[in-house]
Every structure is written in structure tokens, then in C-alpha cells.
Amino acid sequence: MASTSDSGEAADIFWPGYVDAVTNLAINLLFVIAVMSIVVLGATLQLAQMTKKKAIEEAQSQQTATSASHTQDKQKGEQQKDANAQSKDDTVSRMQQTINEVKAKLEITQKKLEETQRQLAQSPDVRQEVVQVKDNKPVEPKQANKVQNLSPSAIVVMFSPDVVTMSAAETTELMGKLKTISPLQAGRWQITVISPKGFSEAARLSFYRANAVRNALLENGAASAAIDLKIHESTQAGADNSKVLLKWVP
């Protein structure tokens, strides 16, 4: 009976201790789990923060690169625009310079033309001689060519309509008058024709007639280097390409 009583007391003592041990173990496990959960959560948050920071840095880097690329493209566009503007300015400047040069040449030509017309209008003591033309004409003229003494050093050869050449008789007549001015081999000879402007046929007739007089000089001993041939185009009413002015210059 005594042994039975001792066993029951031991059991009463053992089970509360066992329960306490198990309880402490469970509490420790819960504590460890809680600590591990906190560590894992902290690591997760830190990793998420690092990932977010890296993404932000990459986005900023890409944005910076894009901005730099846009800036470079903009600078290149502005440079190209400036280059195009400079090229355009240079082209306009060259065109303006060319226009100014042409205007200057036109003014000089106009002055020479006005001087020639003034000389033709103011030359005194005009003596006119008519020579009948029968040969070397493309069509039958309405009137004969004329060789006219304009001044002591100038002669006007007046061509009939549609006539662009001189016959042998006309050439002989012209040479006779020129020799009274000067030997053909001495000094210089200026051939001038004033042609109406804007008509290709008038320019063609002017060229043929001026060269007809030039050829007459060459055939009779005048030097080619001593002959100046000028054809002026004019819009004035007095422009007449049937008159070829031949002037001797000492």
C-alpha cells in the first residue's frame, strides 16, 4: 500500500514539470519563429527597397541618356540650321554681287551707247553718196546701200533692208573714202552697230552687217588686231541696225 502511494505522488510531481518544459519549449520556438519572421520580413523589405532604388537609378540614367541624346540632336539641328542659313546668306550675297556687276556693266554700255548716238546726232557737214547695189544680196532691196561721210574721221555704211553683205563695187567705194581719212594699216578702226533690243533677227542682221564691214577692212590690208567691233542693244527709238558706224582712231 505504501508503494502505491509513492508512485502516485511521483506522478503528481512529474507532470507539472513536463508541462512546464513543453510550454517553455513552445514559447522558445514561437520566439525563434517570430525573430526569424522579423528577419525575413526585414530582408524582404530591404531587398524590395534596393530593387526599387536600382529601378529608379536605371530610369534616371535612361532619362539622362535620352535627354542628352535629345540635346545633342537639338544642337545638331541648330547647327545644321545655322549652316543652311549661312549657306543661303552666302548664295544671296554672291547673287547680289553678280547683279551689281551686271548693273554696272549695263550702265557703262548705256553710257557708251548714248555717247555714240550723241555723236551721230551732232556730227555736222554730212555728205551723202549713194552706191547702187546689184550683187551679193539675199533678196532684192527696196533701196541701194549708202556710204556716208559722217565726220573727218568717221563714215556710216547704211545697209538696205534685208541686205547683210557688200558688193565689190561698194567695198571699193568704201575703201576710197577710208583712204582719204587714213591708210588702212595706220591707227585703229572702230565698228559700231546700235541694234533694237529684244529681237533675235535684229541682232543677227547687226552681226552680219558689222562683219561685212570688218571683212572689207581685212581684205584691203587692215590688221585684225586693229579692228574693234561692238554691237550695242538699245530700247530707244533711235536704235537702227541698218547703220554701221566706222570710225578711225589715231
PyRosetta script that sets phi, psi and omega in degrees:
from pyrosetta import init, pose_from_sequence

init()
pose = pose_from_sequence("MASTSDSGEAADIFWPGYVDAVTNLAINLLFVIAVMSIVVLGATLQLAQMTKKKAIEEAQSQQTATSASHTQDKQKGEQQKDANAQSKDDTVSRMQQTINEVKAKLEITQKKLEETQRQLAQSPDVRQEVVQVKDNKPVEPKQANKVQNLSPSAIVVMFSPDVVTMSAAETTELMGKLKTISPLQAGRWQITVISPKGFSEAARLSFYRANAVRNALLENGAASAAIDLKIHESTQAGADNSKVLLKWVP")
pose.set_psi(1, -32.9)
pose.set_omega(1, -179.2)
pose.set_phi(2, -69.5)
pose.set_psi(2, -40.2)
pose.set_omega(2, -179.8)
pose.set_phi(3, -64.7)
pose.set_psi(3, -35.6)
pose.set_omega(3, 178.3)
pose.set_phi(4, -64.8)
pose.set_psi(4, -37.0)
pose.set_omega(4, 179.5)
pose.set_phi(5, -68.4)
pose.set_psi(5, -37.0)
pose.set_omega(5, 179.5)
pose.set_phi(6, -67.9)
pose.set_psi(6, -40.6)
pose.set_omega(6, -180.0)
pose.set_phi(7, -63.4)
pose.set_psi(7, -39.6)
pose.set_omega(7, 179.2)
pose.set_phi(8, -66.7)
pose.set_psi(8, -36.5)
pose.set_omega(8, 178.6)
pose.set_phi(9, -68.7)
pose.set_psi(9, -38.7)
pose.set_omega(9, 179.0)
pose.set_phi(10, -63.3)
pose.set_psi(10, -39.5)
pose.set_omega(10, 179.0)
pose.set_phi(11, -65.7)
pose.set_psi(11, -38.6)
pose.set_omega(11, 179.2)
pose.set_phi(12, -64.4)
pose.set_psi(12, -31.9)
pose.set_omega(12, 179.7)
pose.set_phi(13, -78.4)
pose.set_psi(13, -37.5)
pose.set_omega(13, -174.0)
pose.set_phi(14, -70.1)
pose.set_psi(14, -46.3)
pose.set_omega(14, -171.5)
pose.set_phi(15, -65.2)
pose.set_psi(15, -41.7)
pose.set_omega(15, 175.3)
pose.set_phi(16, -61.8)
pose.set_psi(16, -36.6)
pose.set_omega(16, 177.6)
pose.set_phi(17, -66.4)
pose.set_psi(17, -40.5)
pose.set_omega(17, 179.0)
pose.set_phi(18, -63.2)
pose.set_psi(18, -42.3)
pose.set_omega(18, 179.8)
pose.set_phi(19, -63.8)
pose.set_psi(19, -40.3)
pose.set_omega(19, 179.1)
pose.set_phi(20, -64.0)
pose.set_psi(20, -40.5)
pose.set_omega(20, -179.7)
pose.set_phi(21, -64.8)
pose.set_psi(21, -45.8)
pose.set_omega(21, 179.4)
pose.set_phi(22, -63.0)
pose.set_psi(22, -40.0)
pose.set_omega(22, -179.8)
pose.set_phi(23, -63.3)
pose.set_psi(23, -44.2)
pose.set_omega(23, 178.3)
pose.set_phi(24, -61.6)
pose.set_psi(24, -40.4)
pose.set_omega(24, 178.6)
pose.set_phi(25, -62.7)
pose.set_psi(25, -42.5)
pose.set_omega(25, 179.8)
pose.set_phi(26, -64.4)
pose.set_psi(26, -41.3)
pose.set_omega(26, 179.3)
pose.set_phi(27, -63.2)
pose.set_psi(27, -43.1)
pose.set_omega(27, 179.0)
pose.set_phi(28, -62.2)
pose.set_psi(28, -42.2)
pose.set_omega(28, 178.3)
pose.set_phi(29, -62.2)
pose.set_psi(29, -43.6)
pose.set_omega(29, 178.2)
pose.set_phi(30, -61.5)
pose.set_psi(30, -39.7)
pose.set_omega(30, 179.0)
pose.set_phi(31, -63.6)
pose.set_psi(31, -45.2)
pose.set_omega(31, 178.8)
pose.set_phi(32, -61.2)
pose.set_psi(32, -43.2)
pose.set_omega(32, 179.2)
pose.set_phi(33, -61.8)
pose.set_psi(33, -42.2)
pose.set_omega(33, 179.7)
pose.set_phi(34, -62.7)
pose.set_psi(34, -44.4)
pose.set_omega(34, 179.1)
pose.set_phi(35, -62.5)
pose.set_psi(35, -44.7)
pose.set_omega(35, 179.3)
pose.set_phi(36, -62.9)
pose.set_psi(36, -38.7)
pose.set_omega(36, 178.1)
pose.set_phi(37, -62.6)
pose.set_psi(37, -43.0)
pose.set_omega(37, 179.0)
pose.set_phi(38, -63.1)
pose.set_psi(38, -42.1)
pose.set_omega(38, 179.5)
pose.set_phi(39, -63.0)
pose.set_psi(39, -46.3)
pose.set_omega(39, 179.8)
pose.set_phi(40, -62.9)
pose.set_psi(40, -43.2)
pose.set_omega(40, 179.3)
pose.set_phi(41, -62.3)
pose.set_psi(41, -42.8)
pose.set_omega(41, 178.2)
pose.set_phi(42, -62.8)
pose.set_psi(42, -43.4)
pose.set_omega(42, 179.0)
pose.set_phi(43, -63.2)
pose.set_psi(43, -40.6)
pose.set_omega(43, 178.9)
pose.set_phi(44, -62.8)
pose.set_psi(44, -45.0)
pose.set_omega(44, 179.1)
pose.set_phi(45, -62.8)
pose.set_psi(45, -42.4)
pose.set_omega(45, -179.7)
pose.set_phi(46, -64.3)
pose.set_psi(46, -42.2)
pose.set_omega(46, 178.4)
pose.set_phi(47, -64.1)
pose.set_psi(47, -41.8)
pose.set_omega(47, 178.3)
pose.set_phi(48, -63.1)
pose.set_psi(48, -40.8)
pose.set_omega(48, 179.2)
pose.set_phi(49, -65.0)
pose.set_psi(49, -41.6)
pose.set_omega(49, 178.8)
pose.set_phi(50, -65.0)
pose.set_psi(50, -41.2)
pose.set_omega(50, 178.5)
pose.set_phi(51, -62.7)
pose.set_psi(51, -42.9)
pose.set_omega(51, 179.1)
pose.set_phi(52, -64.3)
pose.set_psi(52, -41.4)
pose.set_omega(52, 179.5)
pose.set_phi(53, -63.9)
pose.set_psi(53, -41.0)
pose.set_omega(53, 179.2)
pose.set_phi(54, -65.1)
pose.set_psi(54, -40.5)
pose.set_omega(54, 178.8)
pose.set_phi(55, -63.6)
pose.set_psi(55, -41.0)
pose.set_omega(55, 178.4)
pose.set_phi(56, -63.6)
pose.set_psi(56, -43.2)
pose.set_omega(56, 179.4)
pose.set_phi(57, -63.2)
pose.set_psi(57, -41.4)
pose.set_omega(57, 178.3)
pose.set_phi(58, -64.4)
pose.set_psi(58, -40.7)
pose.set_omega(58, 178.6)
pose.set_phi(59, -63.9)
pose.set_psi(59, -42.8)
pose.set_omega(59, 178.2)
pose.set_phi(60, -63.9)
pose.set_psi(60, -40.9)
pose.set_omega(60, 179.0)
pose.set_phi(61, -63.5)
pose.set_psi(61, -43.4)
pose.set_omega(61, 178.6)
pose.set_phi(62, -65.3)
pose.set_psi(62, -40.2)
pose.set_omega(62, 178.3)
pose.set_phi(63, -64.1)
pose.set_psi(63, -40.2)
pose.set_omega(63, 177.7)
pose.set_phi(64, -63.2)
pose.set_psi(64, -43.7)
pose.set_omega(64, 178.9)
pose.set_phi(65, -63.4)
pose.set_psi(65, -42.4)
pose.set_omega(65, 178.8)
pose.set_phi(66, -63.9)
pose.set_psi(66, -42.8)
pose.set_omega(66, 178.3)
pose.set_phi(67, -62.5)
pose.set_psi(67, -42.0)
pose.set_omega(67, 178.6)
pose.set_phi(68, -64.2)
pose.set_psi(68, -39.8)
pose.set_omega(68, 178.5)
pose.set_phi(69, -64.2)
pose.set_psi(69, -43.6)
pose.set_omega(69, 177.7)
pose.set_phi(70, -62.8)
pose.set_psi(70, -39.6)
pose.set_omega(70, 178.8)
pose.set_phi(71, -63.5)
pose.set_psi(71, -43.2)
pose.set_omega(71, 178.2)
pose.set_phi(72, -63.9)
pose.set_psi(72, -42.9)
pose.set_omega(72, 178.1)
pose.set_phi(73, -62.0)
pose.set_psi(73, -40.2)
pose.set_omega(73, 179.3)
pose.set_phi(74, -65.3)
pose.set_psi(74, -42.6)
pose.set_omega(74, 178.0)
pose.set_phi(75, -63.5)
pose.set_psi(75, -42.3)
pose.set_omega(75, 177.3)
pose.set_phi(76, -62.3)
pose.set_psi(76, -41.2)
pose.set_omega(76, 178.1)
pose.set_phi(77, -62.5)
pose.set_psi(77, -42.4)
pose.set_omega(77, 178.4)
pose.set_phi(78, -65.9)
pose.set_psi(78, -40.1)
pose.set_omega(78, 177.9)
pose.set_phi(79, -64.2)
pose.set_psi(79, -41.8)
pose.set_omega(79, 178.1)
pose.set_phi(80, -64.4)
pose.set_psi(80, -39.6)
pose.set_omega(80, 178.4)
pose.set_phi(81, -63.4)
pose.set_psi(81, -43.2)
pose.set_omega(81, 177.7)
pose.set_phi(82, -63.7)
pose.set_psi(82, -40.4)
pose.set_omega(82, 179.3)
pose.set_phi(83, -64.6)
pose.set_psi(83, -41.9)
pose.set_omega(83, 178.2)
pose.set_phi(84, -64.2)
pose.set_psi(84, -40.8)
pose.set_omega(84, 178.9)
pose.set_phi(85, -64.4)
pose.set_psi(85, -41.0)
pose.set_omega(85, 178.8)
pose.set_phi(86, -64.6)
pose.set_psi(86, -42.3)
pose.set_omega(86, 178.2)
pose.set_phi(87, -62.7)
pose.set_psi(87, -41.3)
pose.set_omega(87, 178.9)
pose.set_phi(88, -64.6)
pose.set_psi(88, -41.4)
pose.set_omega(88, 178.4)
pose.set_phi(89, -63.1)
pose.set_psi(89, -40.7)
pose.set_omega(89, 178.6)
pose.set_phi(90, -64.1)
pose.set_psi(90, -41.7)
pose.set_omega(90, 179.3)
pose.set_phi(91, -63.8)
pose.set_psi(91, -44.6)
pose.set_omega(91, 178.7)
pose.set_phi(92, -62.8)
pose.set_psi(92, -39.4)
pose.set_omega(92, 179.4)
pose.set_phi(93, -63.8)
pose.set_psi(93, -43.2)
pose.set_omega(93, 178.9)
pose.set_phi(94, -65.2)
pose.set_psi(94, -41.1)
pose.set_omega(94, 178.7)
pose.set_phi(95, -63.8)
pose.set_psi(95, -41.3)
pose.set_omega(95, 179.2)
pose.set_phi(96, -64.6)
pose.set_psi(96, -39.7)
pose.set_omega(96, 178.2)
pose.set_phi(97, -63.7)
pose.set_psi(97, -42.1)
pose.set_omega(97, 178.0)
pose.set_phi(98, -63.2)
pose.set_psi(98, -42.4)
pose.set_omega(98, 178.9)
pose.set_phi(99, -62.2)
pose.set_psi(99, -42.1)
pose.set_omega(99, 179.1)
pose.set_phi(100, -63.6)
pose.set_psi(100, -40.5)
pose.set_omega(100, 178.6)
pose.set_phi(101, -64.4)
pose.set_psi(101, -41.7)
pose.set_omega(101, 178.9)
pose.set_phi(102, -64.7)
pose.set_psi(102, -40.7)
pose.set_omega(102, 178.0)
pose.set_phi(103, -62.0)
pose.set_psi(103, -41.8)
pose.set_omega(103, 179.4)
pose.set_phi(104, -62.9)
pose.set_psi(104, -42.6)
pose.set_omega(104, 178.7)
pose.set_phi(105, -65.1)
pose.set_psi(105, -38.7)
pose.set_omega(105, 178.3)
pose.set_phi(106, -64.6)
pose.set_psi(106, -39.5)
pose.set_omega(106, 178.4)
pose.set_phi(107, -64.2)
pose.set_psi(107, -41.8)
pose.set_omega(107, 178.6)
pose.set_phi(108, -63.8)
pose.set_psi(108, -44.3)
pose.set_omega(108, 179.3)
pose.set_phi(109, -63.2)
pose.set_psi(109, -40.4)
pose.set_omega(109, 179.6)
pose.set_phi(110, -64.3)
pose.set_psi(110, -39.6)
pose.set_omega(110, 178.2)
pose.set_phi(111, -64.6)
pose.set_psi(111, -42.9)
pose.set_omega(111, 178.1)
pose.set_phi(112, -63.2)
pose.set_psi(112, -39.5)
pose.set_omega(112, 179.4)
pose.set_phi(113, -64.6)
pose.set_psi(113, -45.0)
pose.set_omega(113, 178.5)
pose.set_phi(114, -63.0)
pose.set_psi(114, -37.2)
pose.set_omega(114, 178.2)
pose.set_phi(115, -65.9)
pose.set_psi(115, -41.3)
pose.set_omega(115, 178.5)
pose.set_phi(116, -64.5)
pose.set_psi(116, -43.9)
pose.set_omega(116, 178.3)
pose.set_phi(117, -64.6)
pose.set_psi(117, -36.8)
pose.set_omega(117, 178.4)
pose.set_phi(118, -64.7)
pose.set_psi(118, -41.0)
pose.set_omega(118, 178.1)
pose.set_phi(119, -64.5)
pose.set_psi(119, -38.8)
pose.set_omega(119, 178.1)
pose.set_phi(120, -65.7)
pose.set_psi(120, -37.8)
pose.set_omega(120, -177.4)
pose.set_phi(121, -76.7)
pose.set_psi(121, -30.9)
pose.set_omega(121, -173.3)
pose.set_phi(122, -99.8)
pose.set_psi(122, -1.6)
pose.set_omega(122, -177.8)
pose.set_phi(123, -69.4)
pose.set_psi(123, 123.1)
pose.set_omega(123, -176.7)
pose.set_phi(124, -89.1)
pose.set_psi(124, 171.7)
pose.set_omega(124, 172.3)
pose.set_phi(125, 53.8)
pose.set_psi(125, 55.8)
pose.set_omega(125, 179.1)
pose.set_phi(126, -80.9)
pose.set_psi(126, 126.4)
pose.set_omega(126, 178.8)
pose.set_phi(127, -117.0)
pose.set_psi(127, 122.3)
pose.set_omega(127, -172.6)
pose.set_phi(128, -109.9)
pose.set_psi(128, 134.3)
pose.set_omega(128, 174.8)
pose.set_phi(129, -127.6)
pose.set_psi(129, 138.6)
pose.set_omega(129, -176.3)
pose.set_phi(130, -109.4)
pose.set_psi(130, 132.7)
pose.set_omega(130, 176.4)
pose.set_phi(131, -119.7)
pose.set_psi(131, 124.8)
pose.set_omega(131, -179.9)
pose.set_phi(132, -71.7)
pose.set_psi(132, 131.7)
pose.set_omega(132, 179.7)
pose.set_phi(133, -103.5)
pose.set_psi(133, 125.8)
pose.set_omega(133, 179.6)
pose.set_phi(134, -122.3)
pose.set_psi(134, -20.5)
pose.set_omega(134, -175.4)
pose.set_phi(135, -119.1)
pose.set_psi(135, 164.1)
pose.set_omega(135, 172.4)
pose.set_phi(136, 60.2)
pose.set_psi(136, 40.4)
pose.set_omega(136, 177.6)
pose.set_phi(137, -118.5)
pose.set_psi(137, 133.9)
pose.set_omega(137, 177.4)
pose.set_phi(138, -67.0)
pose.set_psi(138, -33.0)
pose.set_omega(138, 176.3)
pose.set_phi(139, -138.5)
pose.set_psi(139, 165.9)
pose.set_omega(139, 179.2)
pose.set_phi(140, -72.0)
pose.set_psi(140, 121.6)
pose.set_omega(140, -177.4)
pose.set_phi(141, -76.0)
pose.set_psi(141, 156.1)
pose.set_omega(141, 175.7)
pose.set_phi(142, -75.8)
pose.set_psi(142, -26.6)
pose.set_omega(142, 178.5)
pose.set_phi(143, -148.7)
pose.set_psi(143, 165.5)
pose.set_omega(143, -176.3)
pose.set_phi(144, -77.7)
pose.set_psi(144, 154.7)
pose.set_omega(144, 171.0)
pose.set_phi(145, -66.0)
pose.set_psi(145, 153.9)
pose.set_omega(145, -178.3)
pose.set_phi(146, -128.5)
pose.set_psi(146, 143.3)
pose.set_omega(146, 172.6)
pose.set_phi(147, -115.5)
pose.set_psi(147, 117.7)
pose.set_omega(147, -169.9)
pose.set_phi(148, -122.3)
pose.set_psi(148, 127.5)
pose.set_omega(148, 173.1)
pose.set_phi(149, -75.3)
pose.set_psi(149, 117.7)
pose.set_omega(149, -177.7)
pose.set_phi(150, -93.6)
pose.set_psi(150, -39.2)
pose.set_omega(150, -180.0)
pose.set_phi(151, -158.0)
pose.set_psi(151, 175.2)
pose.set_omega(151, -179.9)
pose.set_phi(152, -56.8)
pose.set_psi(152, -21.7)
pose.set_omega(152, -177.6)
pose.set_phi(153, -123.9)
pose.set_psi(153, 14.3)
pose.set_omega(153, -177.2)
pose.set_phi(154, -142.7)
pose.set_psi(154, 147.5)
pose.set_omega(154, 178.1)
pose.set_phi(155, -135.9)
pose.set_psi(155, 142.1)
pose.set_omega(155, 175.7)
pose.set_phi(156, -110.3)
pose.set_psi(156, 124.2)
pose.set_omega(156, 174.3)
pose.set_phi(157, -97.1)
pose.set_psi(157, 116.7)
pose.set_omega(157, -176.1)
pose.set_phi(158, -102.7)
pose.set_psi(158, 111.6)
pose.set_omega(158, -179.0)
pose.set_phi(159, -85.7)
pose.set_psi(159, 144.0)
pose.set_omega(159, 173.8)
pose.set_phi(160, -72.1)
pose.set_psi(160, 161.2)
pose.set_omega(160, 178.7)
pose.set_phi(161, -56.4)
pose.set_psi(161, 135.5)
pose.set_omega(161, 177.3)
pose.set_phi(162, 70.1)
pose.set_psi(162, 4.4)
pose.set_omega(162, 179.4)
pose.set_phi(163, -97.3)
pose.set_psi(163, 131.4)
pose.set_omega(163, -177.5)
pose.set_phi(164, -127.8)
pose.set_psi(164, 3.2)
pose.set_omega(164, 179.8)
pose.set_phi(165, -128.5)
pose.set_psi(165, 169.1)
pose.set_omega(165, 178.3)
pose.set_phi(166, -120.8)
pose.set_psi(166, 137.8)
pose.set_omega(166, 177.6)
pose.set_phi(167, -77.3)
pose.set_psi(167, 170.5)
pose.set_omega(167, 178.6)
pose.set_phi(168, -61.8)
pose.set_psi(168, -39.0)
pose.set_omega(168, 179.8)
pose.set_phi(169, -65.1)
pose.set_psi(169, -41.0)
pose.set_omega(169, 178.7)
pose.set_phi(170, -65.9)
pose.set_psi(170, -40.9)
pose.set_omega(170, 178.1)
pose.set_phi(171, -62.6)
pose.set_psi(171, -42.3)
pose.set_omega(171, 178.2)
pose.set_phi(172, -62.8)
pose.set_psi(172, -41.8)
pose.set_omega(172, 178.5)
pose.set_phi(173, -62.0)
pose.set_psi(173, -43.2)
pose.set_omega(173, -179.7)
pose.set_phi(174, -65.2)
pose.set_psi(174, -43.8)
pose.set_omega(174, -179.6)
pose.set_phi(175, -63.6)
pose.set_psi(175, -36.5)
pose.set_omega(175, 177.8)
pose.set_phi(176, -61.9)
pose.set_psi(176, -39.9)
pose.set_omega(176, 179.2)
pose.set_phi(177, -71.6)
pose.set_psi(177, -37.1)
pose.set_omega(177, -179.6)
pose.set_phi(178, -66.2)
pose.set_psi(178, -36.4)
pose.set_omega(178, -178.1)
pose.set_phi(179, -67.7)
pose.set_psi(179, -21.7)
pose.set_omega(179, 174.5)
pose.set_phi(180, -74.6)
pose.set_psi(180, -17.9)
pose.set_omega(180, 177.8)
pose.set_phi(181, -89.3)
pose.set_psi(181, -51.3)
pose.set_omega(181, -177.5)
pose.set_phi(182, -167.8)
pose.set_psi(182, 153.1)
pose.set_omega(182, 170.8)
pose.set_phi(183, -59.4)
pose.set_psi(183, 144.1)
pose.set_omega(183, -175.9)
pose.set_phi(184, -62.8)
pose.set_psi(184, -27.6)
pose.set_omega(184, -177.8)
pose.set_phi(185, -83.1)
pose.set_psi(185, -4.5)
pose.set_omega(185, -177.2)
pose.set_phi(186, -105.0)
pose.set_psi(186, 142.6)
pose.set_omega(186, 176.0)
pose.set_phi(187, 70.0)
pose.set_psi(187, -163.1)
pose.set_omega(187, -179.7)
pose.set_phi(188, -122.8)
pose.set_psi(188, 155.0)
pose.set_omega(188, 179.7)
pose.set_phi(189, -120.9)
pose.set_psi(189, 127.9)
pose.set_omega(189, 179.5)
pose.set_phi(190, -108.3)
pose.set_psi(190, 124.0)
pose.set_omega(190, 177.6)
pose.set_phi(191, -109.0)
pose.set_psi(191, 122.1)
pose.set_omega(191, -175.8)
pose.set_phi(192, -130.3)
pose.set_psi(192, 134.0)
pose.set_omega(192, 175.4)
pose.set_phi(193, -129.6)
pose.set_psi(193, 133.6)
pose.set_omega(193, 176.5)
pose.set_phi(194, -105.6)
pose.set_psi(194, 111.6)
pose.set_omega(194, -173.4)
pose.set_phi(195, -108.2)
pose.set_psi(195, 143.2)
pose.set_omega(195, 173.5)
pose.set_phi(196, -59.8)
pose.set_psi(196, 136.2)
pose.set_omega(196, -175.8)
pose.set_phi(197, -82.9)
pose.set_psi(197, 141.6)
pose.set_omega(197, 172.6)
pose.set_phi(198, 98.0)
pose.set_psi(198, 0.2)
pose.set_omega(198, -179.3)
pose.set_phi(199, -119.8)
pose.set_psi(199, 117.1)
pose.set_omega(199, -178.9)
pose.set_phi(200, -66.1)
pose.set_psi(200, -34.5)
pose.set_omega(200, 178.9)
pose.set_phi(201, -66.0)
pose.set_psi(201, -39.6)
pose.set_omega(201, 178.1)
pose.set_phi(202, -64.7)
pose.set_psi(202, -40.9)
pose.set_omega(202, 178.0)
pose.set_phi(203, -64.4)
pose.set_psi(203, -38.7)
pose.set_omega(203, 179.2)
pose.set_phi(204, -64.8)
pose.set_psi(204, -45.1)
pose.set_omega(204, 178.6)
pose.set_phi(205, -62.8)
pose.set_psi(205, -39.5)
pose.set_omega(205, 179.6)
pose.set_phi(206, -61.9)
pose.set_psi(206, -43.7)
pose.set_omega(206, -179.7)
pose.set_phi(207, -63.7)
pose.set_psi(207, -46.5)
pose.set_omega(207, -179.1)
pose.set_phi(208, -62.6)
pose.set_psi(208, -43.4)
pose.set_omega(208, -176.8)
pose.set_phi(209, -68.3)
pose.set_psi(209, -42.3)
pose.set_omega(209, 178.1)
pose.set_phi(210, -62.6)
pose.set_psi(210, -39.8)
pose.set_omega(210, 179.0)
pose.set_phi(211, -72.1)
pose.set_psi(211, -27.6)
pose.set_omega(211, 175.1)
pose.set_phi(212, -63.0)
pose.set_psi(212, -43.3)
pose.set_omega(212, 177.4)
pose.set_phi(213, -67.5)
pose.set_psi(213, -40.7)
pose.set_omega(213, 179.0)
pose.set_phi(214, -62.1)
pose.set_psi(214, -44.3)
pose.set_omega(214, 179.2)
pose.set_phi(215, -62.9)
pose.set_psi(215, -35.6)
pose.set_omega(215, 177.6)
pose.set_phi(216, -62.7)
pose.set_psi(216, -40.0)
pose.set_omega(216, 177.7)
pose.set_phi(217, -65.7)
pose.set_psi(217, -44.6)
pose.set_omega(217, -178.5)
pose.set_phi(218, -63.6)
pose.set_psi(218, -40.4)
pose.set_omega(218, -178.9)
pose.set_phi(219, -66.8)
pose.set_psi(219, -19.5)
pose.set_omega(219, -177.4)
pose.set_phi(220, -109.8)
pose.set_psi(220, 19.6)
pose.set_omega(220, 169.2)
pose.set_phi(221, 106.5)
pose.set_psi(221, -3.6)
pose.set_omega(221, 178.8)
pose.set_phi(222, -73.5)
pose.set_psi(222, 143.6)
pose.set_omega(222, -179.9)
pose.set_phi(223, -78.3)
pose.set_psi(223, 141.3)
pose.set_omega(223, -179.6)
pose.set_phi(224, -62.3)
pose.set_psi(224, -36.9)
pose.set_omega(224, -179.3)
pose.set_phi(225, -70.4)
pose.set_psi(225, -15.9)
pose.set_omega(225, -178.0)
pose.set_phi(226, -96.5)
pose.set_psi(226, 10.5)
pose.set_omega(226, -178.8)
pose.set_phi(227, -116.6)
pose.set_psi(227, 123.5)
pose.set_omega(227, 176.1)
pose.set_phi(228, -107.9)
pose.set_psi(228, 125.4)
pose.set_omega(228, -178.5)
pose.set_phi(229, -116.3)
pose.set_psi(229, 124.6)
pose.set_omega(229, -178.7)
pose.set_phi(230, -133.0)
pose.set_psi(230, 133.0)
pose.set_omega(230, 175.4)
pose.set_phi(231, -120.5)
pose.set_psi(231, 114.9)
pose.set_omega(231, -179.3)
pose.set_phi(232, -103.3)
pose.set_psi(232, 136.6)
pose.set_omega(232, 174.3)
pose.set_phi(233, -101.1)
pose.set_psi(233, 135.5)
pose.set_omega(233, -176.3)
pose.set_phi(234, -140.0)
pose.set_psi(234, 146.2)
pose.set_omega(234, 175.6)
pose.set_phi(235, -94.3)
pose.set_psi(235, -0.2)
pose.set_omega(235, -178.9)
pose.set_phi(236, -74.6)
pose.set_psi(236, 155.6)
pose.set_omega(236, -176.0)
pose.set_phi(237, -66.1)
pose.set_psi(237, -25.1)
pose.set_omega(237, -176.9)
pose.set_phi(238, -80.5)
pose.set_psi(238, -0.4)
pose.set_omega(238, -179.8)
pose.set_phi(239, -68.0)
pose.set_psi(239, 123.1)
pose.set_omega(239, -175.9)
pose.set_phi(240, -142.7)
pose.set_psi(240, 108.5)
pose.set_omega(240, -177.7)
pose.set_phi(241, -83.5)
pose.set_psi(241, 2.9)
pose.set_omega(241, 174.5)
pose.set_phi(242, -81.4)
pose.set_psi(242, -10.1)
pose.set_omega(242, -179.5)
pose.set_phi(243, -107.3)
pose.set_psi(243, 123.3)
pose.set_omega(243, 177.7)
pose.set_phi(244, -112.7)
pose.set_psi(244, 115.1)
pose.set_omega(244, -178.7)
pose.set_phi(245, -87.1)
pose.set_psi(245, 125.0)
pose.set_omega(245, 178.2)
pose.set_phi(246, -118.1)
pose.set_psi(246, 114.8)
pose.set_omega(246, -173.8)
pose.set_phi(247, -124.4)
pose.set_psi(247, 138.8)
pose.set_omega(247, 177.6)
pose.set_phi(248, -95.7)
pose.set_psi(248, 131.4)
pose.set_omega(248, 178.9)
pose.set_phi(249, -118.4)
pose.set_psi(249, 120.6)
pose.set_omega(249, -178.4)
pose.set_phi(250, -59.3)
pose.dump_pdb("model.pdb")
